[in-house]
Amino acid sequence: MGVKLGDLVKPRKLAIDDLAGRAVAFDGNNILYQFLSIIRGGSGEPLRDREGRVTSHLSGLIYRNSNLMEAGVRIVYVFDGRPHRFKSTVINQRRETRRKASRQYEKAVKEGDAEKARLYGQQAVLATTDIVEDAKTLLTHMGVPWVQAPGEGEAQTAYMAAKGDVWGGREPRLRLPPVRRTASHQEPLHNGPPEASPEKRLHKDRAGATGAGQDNEGPWDI
């Protein structure tokens, strides 16, 4: 649920090269929200395919993973499971914030205010269950392991680190260079990702994955 450890643990800056050959777990949900928030057009709209489906998160995953894999980092993504009941108040507050931002976004778009549209579009981001599932499918096709946590992703990552499955886990804040080569298939962790069907399409015609802030929230969407 997020714990501030700054007073207990001294931070150490790492370059990408420092992680070469190491298995590092990343917060999958946090990363999707980053990409859905920042990979947008000039008027605040997310990237979409020809059928109007959001692709910002998929584009971000491809480029970020390519750079990390090129640097020799063994990536594994950890996705949140069912949130703890203690978090219900925070989740409800986030949902209400997104709904308000979504209304402001639509208003800004109608008024042609690109700056406000971009601001409110970022605040209205919702990583629906469908979006998360599409991200998992893309990771599987890229050969990148992912783990579905039964609860909080941070707890799952700590458990994996304690077992020695990963060297460490973090929310990525690395400055990555541009992609120069296509990514190669990386060796998975020995546990590997959960079974996924190769035939599963990356995108599906499903309501809720096409617009900023649409309220198609499953029980695990936070």
LINVEN-V157369 format. One record per backbone hydrogen bond with DSSP energy under -0.5 kcal/mol. CO is the residue of the C=O (numbers start at 0). NH is the residue of the N-H. If there is no record, write none. Layout:
<<CO,NH> <CO,NH>>
This chain:
<<2,4> <4,7> <4,8> <8,10> <14,17> <14,18> <15,18> <16,19> <18,21> <21,23> <21,73> <22,166> <22,167> <23,75> <24,169> <25,27> <25,77> <26,30> <27,31> <28,32> <29,33> <30,34> <31,35> <32,36> <33,37> <34,38> <37,39> <38,46> <40,43> <44,40> <46,54> <46,55> <48,51> <52,48> <54,58> <55,59> <56,60> <57,61> <58,62> <59,63> <60,64> <61,65> <62,66> <63,67> <64,68> <65,69> <66,70> <67,72> <68,71> <71,20> <72,74> <73,23> <74,144> <75,25> <76,146> <77,27> <77,28> <78,148> <83,86> <84,87> <86,90> <87,91> <88,92> <89,93> <90,94> <91,95> <92,96> <93,97> <94,98> <95,99> <96,100> <97,101> <98,102> <99,103> <100,104> <101,105> <102,106> <103,107> <104,108> <105,109> <106,110> <107,111> <107,112> <108,111> <111,113> <112,116> <113,117> <114,118> <115,119> <116,120> <117,121> <118,122> <119,123> <121,124> <125,127> <127,131> <128,132> <129,133> <130,134> <131,135> <132,136> <133,137> <134,138> <135,139> <136,140> <137,141> <138,142> <138,143> <139,142> <141,185> <142,144> <144,76> <145,193> <146,78> <146,148> <149,81> <150,80> <151,155> <152,156> <153,157> <154,158> <155,159> <156,160> <157,161> <158,162> <159,163> <159,164> <159,165> <160,163> <167,24> <169,26> <169,171> <173,175> <183,185> <196,199> <203,205> <205,208> <208,53> <210,213> <213,215> <215,128> <217,220>>
